[in-house]
Every structure is written in C-alpha cells, then in structure tokens.
Amino acid sequence: MKLEKVTEKLEGRSKRHYEDACATAHAMDLVGERWALLVMRELMLGPKRFSDLRESLPGISANVLTQRLESLEAAGVLVRRKLPPPAAAQVYELTEWGYESEPIFQALGRWAARSPLHDPTLPFSTNSLVLSLRTMFSPERARDLEARVGFRIGEETFLSHLADGRIEIARSALDGADVIFAGTPPVLAAAIYGGQPLETLEQTGALQIEGNRVLARRFTGLFPLPPKAAKPA
C-alpha cells in the first residue's frame, strides 16, 4: 500500500512537470503553479507571516497557500524562519536566489501593462504598488532630482530615495522625508498612473500629502506607462 502511494505521488509529479531541459520550462516547473508568482511578489519587499500573505492575497485559500509555500521552499526559492522574542512568529522569506527574480516581475509587468485587456481598476496589494514604482520609474525624468519621498499605506510605511537617476524604495520609518503620501494603493495609483489631480483626491479625503507639494507633483510624473499594444484586426 505504501509503495502504491509513493508511485502515485511520483506519477502525479511527472504530470505537473514539462520534462523539458529548456531553462524556461524548468522555471515554469518551479514557479508555474497558480499563485506561486504572486506569493513571491508579496515576499519581494521582505518576510511575511502566513496571515499577512493571506491578507494580501484575498483570493487564495489557506490550503493552496500552504501548498505553494511548501513547493517554493522545496525549490529553494524561499525559507521559513522564526522571529526572535518577543515576536516569536514564523515568517516566510525569499532566499538570495529568490530575490534575484525581481527583474522577471519587472519585465512581465512592463509587458502586461501594454495589454489592451489589462484592467487597472481591479484590487491590488501594497507590494504591487511599490514594485510597480521600481518597475516604471523613468531615470530620464528624474535625472537631476535628489529627494526622499515617503508613503504611509495602512500600517506600513515606505521611504524612497531618488538620486542620480535611480530610485530605491524599502520599508522604513519616514524620518527625513521631503514629502509623504498617505492613502490606499488604488488611490496612490490613481495619482501616479491615472493622472488624477492631487487636489481632487485630497478634497475627497482619499489622499493626504505632507511636505513639499511641488515635489509631490513632480514625483507623480516620474512613472510613465508604456503605450498599449494594438488589438488584432
């Protein structure tokens, strides 16, 4: 009976794999299961607890999330570790190799943003917004800009540093920020990508801005979206 179960498991595994030596096929073997890439996306800015992952991926069940975490851990993409007291909570974190996948997300994001079928009104997470800023940032538009721009999104805070035509964004206290945006990911996206006037969003109470307002306006123009691909005739 035990041998039969092992055989079934191996057969099931082979059906889910491409049996192809191409590295792209192997990548799909590793992260091609539904939700796997989104789990990695949610860990790209640092470790999270299981409950945090479920909150940021509301469409995933606990069972599927457990399966994806286990498969990504087995593949060497992430690790589990326990935080020291007083937290003493178990978190999931990308390995050094796992973090190397960010350019893949950036390339996919730029490519998919051109899709005529992309619906930007759908819900998306804080990590999605922050990673999109690192992806769509235009070095040419920020060539002469040096500033610190903060974000308060729910209970999380992020600080971005712009200098030498580059941007760095990470979870951080907002000390030293020249301007701070506070709002939900959709509202911030409306200001940065949707062209919504900052004053209009402020008047509705959806957005709060503290600090240098001239910098705030310029910052929202540093992330141009690529043109949409033409629909087939």
Buried (B, 14 or more C-beta within 10 A) or exposed (E): EEEEEEEEEEEEEEEEEBEEEEEEBBEBBBBBBEBBBBBBBBBBBEBBBBEBBBEBBEEBEEEBBEBBBEBBBEBEBBBEEEEEEEEEEEBBBBBEEBBEBBEEBBEEBBEEBEEEEEEEEEEBBBBBBBBBBBBBBEEEBBEEBEBBBBBBBEEEBBBBBBEEBEBEBEEBEBEEBBBBBBBBBBBBBBBBBBEBEBEEBBEEEBBEBBBBEEBBBBBBEBBEBEEEEEEEE
